[in-house]
């Protein structure tokens, strides 16, 4: 189940990756964050 915690976790991972300049992790977590936001937006439109 998709939860707000999943988004928070992605944001936290993204912040750590940026801090440590882990480029591959930044790219991956940006994609995850964008997809989660799209899914949540779609679900909000359904309910």
Secondary structure per residue as TSV (DSSP state, phi and psi in degrees):
chain	resnum	aa	ss	phi	psi
A	1	X	-	360.0	137.3
A	2	X	-	-81.2	127.8
A	3	X	-	-128.7	161.2
A	4	X	H	-59.2	-27.7
A	5	X	H	-63.6	-33.0
A	6	X	H	-62.3	-40.8
A	7	X	H	-67.0	-42.6
A	8	X	H	-62.0	-41.2
A	9	X	H	-62.5	-43.8
A	10	X	H	-62.5	-41.0
A	11	X	H	-65.1	-39.7
A	12	X	H	-66.0	-43.7
A	13	X	H	-62.4	-39.9
A	14	X	H	-63.6	-41.7
A	15	X	H	-62.8	-43.3
A	16	X	H	-64.3	-44.2
A	17	X	H	-61.5	-41.2
A	18	X	H	-66.0	-41.7
A	19	X	H	-60.3	-39.2
A	20	X	T	-95.5	2.6
A	21	X	T	57.2	44.4
A	22	X	-	-90.4	89.0
A	23	X	H	-58.3	-45.0
A	24	X	H	-63.5	-40.7
A	25	X	H	-66.2	-37.0
A	26	X	H	-61.5	-48.0
A	27	X	H	-60.7	-47.1
A	28	X	H	-62.9	-47.9
A	29	X	H	-71.3	-28.6
A	30	X	H	-63.7	-43.6
A	31	X	H	-63.3	-43.1
A	32	X	H	-61.2	-46.5
A	33	X	H	-60.7	-44.9
A	34	X	H	-62.2	-43.0
A	35	X	H	-66.0	-41.6
A	36	X	H	-61.6	-41.7
A	37	X	H	-63.7	-39.3
A	38	X	H	-64.5	-44.7
A	39	X	H	-62.9	-46.0
A	40	X	H	-62.5	-42.2
A	41	X	H	-60.9	-41.5
A	42	X	H	-64.2	-43.0
A	43	X	H	-66.4	-36.2
A	44	X	H	-65.5	-33.8
A	45	X	H	-69.9	-26.7
A	46	X	H	-77.7	-39.3
A	47	X	-	-81.3	360.0
